[in-house]
Amino acid sequence: MYEIKMLIINFSQWLYPWLGEIAMAIMATLLVIYGHSINRLVKKQISGMHFIFRTLVFIVLCSFGYGALLIYVTPILSHLLAAVGLIYLGPLITGIFITLGVLAEKQNQI
């Protein structure tokens, strides 16, 4: 049991310096999985408006909206992951990426 615990802690310590990149990968994956649904929802809301306004809304949503979400939420997620104990960090990150894979499969992304 001790060996398994040490293996998990070593894996978590190996992941720890990369938490910023891991958090960004999680956020980017969520945007890829759910971006189409968000775009579809916004498209329904602005469908009756003029072409130029719809184009501007799409540009603002994709560049500023998704960009801001990625820039501002990634550090928060990184800090949350850093607050998790090392015994839980590796399994948590592994579980998150497995869950993202399942979500991507359900959204027909893979």
PyMOL commands that set and color helices and strands:
alter all, ss='L'
color gray80, all
select helices_A, chain A and resi 2-46+51-83+86-106
alter helices_A, ss='H'
color red, helices_A
deselect
rebuild
show_as cartoon
